[in-house]
């Protein structure tokens, strides 16, 4: 599981996708989410503006990411 460190209280799902190079721009998030299964804490998530907080787990294409506010 890869740890993704955030500087703020939360980031949006589209910011996360861009940060981890799944998409090149925020505008691609809607299309990406319609084509790929993205799970947030084991529930399918399709809202690009969904807020991700420290402790959340995102799963995309058999990869897992832990959102954290600590290095």
N, C-alpha and C positions, 0 to 999 in steps of 0.2 A: 504494500500500500504506500502510495506516495503522499507525503505531507505537503500541503499547499499553505504557505504562511500568508496571512492577510494583515494589513496595517490598520484597517478600520474595524468597526463593529461587525460589518457584513460586506459581502460583495454580491452582485447579481449573478444569476446563472450565465447570462451572456458575457459578463466580464470574465467569469471563470473560463468559459470556453475559449475566449480570445487569449487569456493568460496562458492556457495550456496548449495553445496552437491547434485546437480543433477547428477554429475558424480564423479568418484574417481580419474581419471587421464585425462590429456589432450587428450590422445589417444582415449578416449571414446566419444569425442565430435562429431566426424563425424557420428558415429552410432546414438547417441542420437538425433542429428538434423535431421536425416533421418526418425526417428520413431516418433518424437514429433513435434507439431507445436509450434514454438517460434516466437513471434512477437516483433519487435523493432519499437517503435513509430507507432503502428498499421499496420505495414507491415510485412509480413512473411519473416523471415530471416533464411537462411540455411548456411551462411558462418561462419565457426568457428573462422576465423581470423578477423571478423568484429569488428571495434573499437567502444567501447561504451564510450561516453563522459558524463560529468555532465549534467543533465537535460534529458537524455534519459530515456525512460520507456520500460521495458522488461516485456512481459506477457508470462507465461508458466503455463499450467495446471490450469487455473483460478486464478493464483496468479500474482500480479503486484509488480514490483520492480522499484524504482526510483534510478538512478545512481546519486550520489552527491559527490562533493569534499569538503563538509562541514559536520561537526558533527551535 
